[in-house]
Every structure is written in C-alpha cells, then in structure tokens.
Amino acid sequence: MKRNPVKSAVVSVLAVLAASIGPVQAQETRWQPFVSVTPVYEGKADMDRGGDFSVWSTFVRGGVAGDLGGGNRAGVTLNYDYSNYSFSNPAAFGGVAPWGIVQRYGMAVPLSFALRDGWSLGVIPSVDWFKENGASASDSLAWGGIVSATKRFADGNRIGLGVGVYDRIDKTSALPFLIVDWRFNDRWRLTNPLAAGPTGPAGLELDYRLNSDWELGVGAAFRATRFRLSKTGPVPNGVGVDRGLPVFLRATRGLGAQSQLHLYAGVVAAGELRVENSSGYLLQKTDYDPAPFVAATFVGRF
C-alpha cells in the first residue's frame, strides 16, 4: 500500500490555531470579526520528467472569535482557496495537464478551554471540500479535527503539542505537530509561520522586530494539497496532490493596531505532483525543481 500523504486539511485548519489557543485577558469580552486575503504567484518550475508548470492562487479567511470568560474562547472561521495551474508539455502525465483550477471551501470552529497552571486545551472540528472544477462535491469532503494542549508560562511564552485526525477522499490520516511562540528578548522570537499566509503554519519561523512598524522573518514549512479531480478529466474522479517545502523571507508592516501587511518571497523546495485513481492508487508522479514564489497577506480585525 502506498504511503499516505499529509492532508492539506491539517495545514488549513491550523490557520485558526494561533488565534484560538491560549488564555486571554478576561476583560476582552467582545466578539471580533477578522479577515485575511493572500494572493500568491508560484513561478515556473521544471518537472523532472519533462515540462513545467506555474500557479496563481488566492487564499481567503474570514470569521469571528471571542472570549467566553475565564480564559475560554470560541470562534468560527470560513475558508476559501482558489488555485489556477498552468502546465506546459507535462510529459510525466502523458503530455496532458493533469488538472486545472482547484478550489477549497469550508469552515472550522475553534474552541479553547483554560486549565490550571497555564495549560489550555484546544479543540478545532472542521469540514472542507477540496476539488478541481468539474469534480463531485460529495466525493471531495474532508472532515475531522485537531486536539492540542498548550502551556503558557509567566513570561508569556507558549509551547505545546497537538494532533490532527482527518478523513478525506477515502483516506484517514493523523498528524502530530508542535505549537511554539517563544520570545528570546524584545526583538527575537521563534514561532510557527503565519497561519493565514502562503505557507501555512506547519513549520518554524525566526522573527526579528526592527521597530514598532516593521518585522522581518525567515522560515520553512510543509504544505500539501490533496483534491478530487474532475469527472471529465484525464483521470476521472481521481485524486491530485501537490506538496513541497516553502522556504521564505517575510517582511511585515503594521497598519495600525488592528491590521498588518505581510510580504513574502521564497522558493518551494522538494516539490512533488501526484495523480491517483478514484480508489487512491498511485498512477503518475513527478518531482519538480525549486519553484520561486511571491505573496502578500493582508490581515484585518474589526
């Protein structure tokens, strides 16, 4: 049986983790809407078996989060991704583009409960659909959730562990992950990458604060997407996979107390594309060369 790829649902649901885990001040009682928009361009990458491809994407997140009192929090996050793949002479896939436009939409309900001695418990159930245009929505469902435990220390630093378990496109997977938000001093900080950004938060990032307005970061993450293919494509009702390791530089500019603009440049290393049939068995795959990417993420709270 072939190896089980990490589900992109795990990465996407982590998008609400930073806002939903950990106790907050009791006086923050109002519900706060938020939104983020991330356009991404991944430049041309040569595939090992011939041909190349590029991707234009947009990721949108929106919802509301609030304090329930006693350090407990809850929220709702709506997710939408749009990725337009452009293939040129893809020899690994018989000279035919394996897929075109891929979309993802769904929601998550982050819950966080304060425990004793700085500990908190996070639970994030979610449901999403990952599909190429023309695929059946009923065959594109991903559902599951994340459970995590986080320790917050007196100096505000946090560290924790969690596990995400998901059933998506006829397969079930479990992924353990590390939660970290650790300030070494007023300028240096080790944390997970921005959840709403182009890489997703499944990695580590070292940040340096220049001043009250600007922050720089360098990091790496793992990102994967797994989606149902069109009913009328070269592999009807099959499964497509795109995964790799984004390595990036980030510059962030504060836009007042409630908004930020994050600018990214980097490469996607160790990239791989896969096509499976409708039963989940591997048909075709190819590695691709490091792919340059640029992105911008606007985050606003209201």
C-alpha positions as CSV (number, residue, x, y, z in Angstrom):
1,M,0.0,0.0,0.0
2,K,1.4,3.4,-0.9
3,R,2.5,6.0,1.6
4,N,-0.2,8.3,2.9
5,P,0.3,12.0,2.1
6,V,-0.2,14.5,4.8
7,K,-3.6,16.1,4.3
8,S,-3.7,19.7,3.5
9,A,-6.8,19.9,5.7
10,V,-4.4,19.6,8.6
11,V,-2.5,22.6,7.4
12,S,-5.6,24.7,6.6
13,V,-7.4,24.1,9.9
14,L,-4.2,25.2,11.7
15,A,-5.0,28.6,10.2
16,V,-7.1,29.3,13.2
17,L,-4.8,27.9,15.8
18,A,-2.8,31.0,16.7
19,A,-6.0,32.9,17.4
20,S,-7.8,30.2,19.3
21,I,-5.3,28.6,21.6
22,G,-4.2,30.0,24.9
23,P,-5.9,32.0,27.6
24,V,-6.7,35.7,27.1
25,Q,-7.4,38.6,29.4
26,A,-10.9,38.4,31.0
27,Q,-11.7,42.0,30.0
28,E,-11.7,41.1,26.3
29,T,-15.3,40.2,26.1
30,R,-16.4,41.3,22.7
31,W,-16.6,39.2,19.6
32,Q,-14.1,40.3,17.0
33,P,-14.6,39.8,13.2
34,F,-11.4,39.2,11.1
35,V,-10.5,38.7,7.5
36,S,-7.3,37.8,5.6
37,V,-6.6,37.8,1.8
38,T,-3.4,36.2,0.3
39,P,-2.6,36.4,-3.4
40,V,0.3,34.1,-4.4
41,Y,2.2,33.6,-7.5
42,E,4.4,30.4,-7.8
43,G,6.6,30.8,-10.8
44,K,7.6,28.3,-13.5
45,A,9.1,25.1,-12.2
46,D,10.6,22.4,-14.4
47,M,9.3,18.9,-13.8
48,D,11.9,16.1,-13.6
49,R,10.2,14.1,-16.3
50,G,9.7,17.0,-18.7
51,G,7.6,20.1,-19.0
52,D,6.9,22.8,-16.4
53,F,4.0,24.5,-14.6
54,S,3.1,27.6,-12.6
55,V,0.3,28.5,-10.3
56,W,-1.7,31.6,-9.4
57,S,-3.6,31.3,-6.1
58,T,-5.7,33.4,-3.7
59,F,-6.5,32.3,-0.1
60,V,-9.3,34.0,1.8
61,R,-10.1,33.6,5.5
62,G,-12.8,35.3,7.5
63,G,-14.8,34.8,10.6
64,V,-15.3,35.8,14.2
65,A,-13.6,35.0,17.5
66,G,-14.5,35.9,21.1
67,D,-13.9,35.4,24.8
68,L,-16.3,33.2,26.7
69,G,-14.9,34.3,30.1
70,G,-12.4,32.6,32.3
71,G,-9.8,32.4,29.5
72,N,-12.1,30.3,27.3
73,R,-12.5,31.2,23.7
74,A,-14.6,30.2,20.7
75,G,-15.0,31.2,17.1
76,V,-16.0,30.3,13.5
77,T,-13.6,30.6,10.5
78,L,-14.7,30.3,6.9
79,N,-12.0,29.2,4.4
80,Y,-11.8,29.6,0.6
81,D,-8.8,28.8,-1.7
82,Y,-8.5,29.2,-5.5
83,S,-5.5,27.9,-7.4
84,N,-5.2,28.1,-11.2
85,Y,-2.5,25.7,-12.5
86,S,-0.9,26.2,-15.9
87,F,1.0,23.2,-17.4
88,S,3.3,23.2,-20.4
89,N,4.3,19.8,-22.1
90,P,3.8,17.7,-18.9
91,A,5.5,14.5,-20.1
92,A,5.0,12.8,-16.7
93,F,1.3,13.0,-17.2
94,G,1.2,11.8,-20.9
95,G,1.6,15.3,-22.3
96,V,-1.9,16.3,-20.9
97,A,-2.4,18.7,-18.0
98,P,-3.5,16.6,-15.0
99,W,-5.7,19.3,-13.6
100,G,-6.5,23.0,-14.0
101,I,-8.4,25.1,-11.5
102,V,-8.6,23.7,-7.9
103,Q,-10.8,25.2,-5.2
104,R,-11.3,24.6,-1.5
105,Y,-14.1,25.9,0.7
106,G,-15.2,25.0,4.2
107,M,-15.3,26.1,7.9
108,A,-13.8,25.4,11.2
109,V,-15.0,26.0,14.8
110,P,-12.0,26.7,17.1
111,L,-12.6,26.2,20.8
112,S,-10.1,26.8,23.6
113,F,-10.5,26.0,27.3
114,A,-8.3,27.3,30.1
115,L,-7.0,24.7,32.6
116,R,-4.8,25.0,35.6
117,D,-1.2,26.2,35.9
118,G,-1.2,28.0,32.5
119,W,-2.4,25.0,30.5
120,S,-5.1,25.2,27.8
121,L,-6.9,22.6,25.7
122,G,-7.8,23.4,22.1
123,V,-10.4,21.6,20.0
124,I,-11.0,22.5,16.3
125,P,-13.6,20.5,14.4
126,S,-13.7,21.3,10.7
127,V,-15.3,20.4,7.4
128,D,-13.9,21.3,3.9
129,W,-14.3,20.4,0.2
130,F,-11.2,20.1,-2.0
131,K,-11.9,19.8,-5.7
132,E,-10.9,20.6,-9.2
133,N,-13.6,22.3,-11.2
134,G,-15.9,19.6,-12.5
135,A,-15.4,17.2,-9.6
136,S,-18.2,16.0,-7.5
137,A,-18.6,17.9,-4.2
138,S,-19.9,14.7,-2.5
139,D,-16.7,12.9,-3.3
140,S,-14.4,15.9,-2.2
141,L,-15.3,16.0,1.5
142,A,-12.7,16.4,4.3
143,W,-13.7,16.3,7.9
144,G,-12.1,15.8,11.2
145,G,-10.4,17.9,13.9
146,I,-7.5,18.9,16.0
147,V,-6.9,18.4,19.7
148,S,-4.0,20.2,21.3
149,A,-2.5,21.1,24.8
150,T,-0.5,24.3,25.3
151,K,1.5,25.5,28.2
152,R,1.7,29.3,28.8
153,F,4.5,30.5,31.1
154,A,4.6,33.5,33.3
155,D,6.7,35.5,30.8
156,G,4.0,34.9,28.1
157,N,5.9,32.3,26.1
158,R,4.0,29.2,24.9
159,I,4.7,25.7,23.8
160,G,2.5,22.8,23.1
161,L,1.7,19.6,21.2
162,G,-1.4,18.6,19.2
163,V,-2.7,16.0,16.7
164,G,-5.0,16.4,13.8
165,V,-7.1,13.5,12.6
166,Y,-8.9,13.7,9.2
167,D,-10.9,11.6,6.9
168,R,-10.7,12.9,3.3
169,I,-11.2,11.4,-0.1
170,D,-11.4,7.8,1.2
171,K,-8.4,8.1,3.4
172,T,-7.8,8.7,7.1
173,S,-4.6,10.3,8.5
174,A,-3.2,11.6,11.8
175,L,-0.6,14.3,12.0
176,P,1.2,15.4,15.3
177,F,2.5,18.9,15.3
178,L,4.4,21.4,17.5
179,I,3.0,24.7,18.8
180,V,5.6,27.3,19.7
181,D,5.6,31.0,20.4
182,W,8.8,31.9,22.3
183,R,10.3,35.3,22.7
184,F,14.0,35.3,23.5
185,N,14.0,39.1,24.1
186,D,12.2,42.2,22.9
187,R,13.4,41.7,19.3
188,W,13.9,37.9,18.6
189,R,11.1,35.4,18.5
190,L,10.6,31.7,17.4
191,T,7.1,30.8,16.3
192,N,5.0,29.0,13.8
193,P,4.6,30.8,10.4
194,L,1.6,33.0,9.9
195,A,-1.4,30.7,9.7
196,A,-3.2,32.8,7.0
197,G,-0.1,33.2,4.9
198,P,1.0,31.4,1.7
199,T,3.0,28.6,3.5
200,G,0.6,27.6,6.2
201,P,1.8,27.3,9.8
202,A,3.2,23.7,9.7
203,G,6.8,24.8,10.3
204,L,9.1,27.2,12.2
205,E,10.0,30.9,11.7
206,L,12.6,33.1,13.4
207,D,11.5,36.7,13.6
208,Y,13.3,40.0,14.3
209,R,11.4,43.2,15.2
210,L,13.1,46.2,13.6
211,N,10.8,48.8,15.3
212,S,7.2,49.3,16.2
213,D,6.2,49.2,12.5
214,W,8.4,46.6,10.8
215,E,9.3,43.0,11.5
216,L,11.4,40.5,9.4
217,G,11.2,36.8,9.4
218,V,12.9,33.7,7.9
219,G,11.4,30.2,8.0
220,A,10.3,27.0,6.4
221,A,7.1,25.0,6.4
222,F,5.5,21.9,4.9
223,R,2.4,22.5,2.7
224,A,0.3,19.9,0.8
225,T,-2.9,19.9,-1.1
226,R,-5.0,16.8,-1.9
227,F,-8.1,17.2,-4.0
228,R,-10.7,15.3,-6.1
229,L,-10.1,15.5,-9.9
230,S,-12.8,16.4,-12.4
231,K,-15.3,13.8,-13.6
232,T,-14.3,14.6,-17.2
233,G,-10.5,15.0,-16.9
234,P,-7.7,12.6,-18.0
235,V,-8.2,10.6,-14.7
236,P,-12.0,10.9,-14.0
237,N,-12.8,11.2,-10.3
238,G,-9.1,10.7,-9.4
239,V,-7.0,12.5,-6.8
240,G,-4.4,15.2,-7.3
241,V,-1.6,16.0,-4.9
242,D,0.8,19.0,-4.8
243,R,3.2,19.2,-1.9
244,G,6.5,20.8,-1.0
245,L,8.6,22.7,1.5
246,P,8.2,26.5,1.2
247,V,11.4,28.3,2.4
248,F,10.8,32.0,2.7
249,L,11.6,35.5,3.8
250,R,8.9,37.7,5.2
251,A,8.6,41.5,5.9
252,T,5.6,42.8,7.9
253,R,4.3,46.3,8.1
254,G,1.8,47.2,10.8
255,L,-1.1,49.2,9.6
256,G,-2.5,50.5,12.8
257,A,-3.4,48.4,15.9
258,Q,-5.7,46.0,14.0
259,S,-4.2,45.4,10.6
260,Q,-0.9,44.1,9.1
261,L,0.5,43.6,5.6
262,H,2.9,40.7,5.2
263,L,5.2,40.4,2.1
264,Y,6.8,37.1,1.1
265,A,9.5,35.9,-1.2
266,G,10.9,32.4,-1.3
267,V,11.1,29.0,-3.1
268,V,9.1,25.8,-2.8
269,A,11.7,23.0,-2.4
270,A,11.3,19.2,-2.6
271,G,8.1,19.6,-4.6
272,E,6.1,16.7,-5.9
273,L,3.0,16.3,-8.0
274,R,1.0,13.0,-7.9
275,V,-2.1,11.6,-9.6
276,E,-4.1,8.7,-8.1
277,N,-7.0,6.9,-9.5
278,S,-10.5,7.0,-7.9
279,S,-9.5,4.2,-5.5
280,G,-6.5,6.1,-4.2
281,Y,-3.7,4.1,-6.0
282,L,-0.8,6.0,-7.5
283,L,-0.8,6.3,-11.3
284,Q,1.7,9.1,-12.0
285,K,4.1,11.3,-10.1
286,T,7.0,13.7,-10.7
287,D,9.3,15.8,-8.7
288,Y,9.8,19.4,-9.7
289,D,12.7,21.9,-9.3
290,P,12.6,24.6,-6.7
291,A,9.8,27.0,-7.6
292,P,10.1,30.7,-6.8
293,F,7.1,32.4,-5.2
294,V,6.0,35.8,-4.1
295,A,2.9,36.6,-2.0
296,A,1.2,39.3,0.1
297,T,-1.1,38.7,3.0
298,F,-3.4,41.4,4.4
299,V,-4.9,40.7,7.8
300,G,-7.5,42.9,9.4
301,R,-9.6,42.8,12.6
302,F,-12.6,45.0,13.2
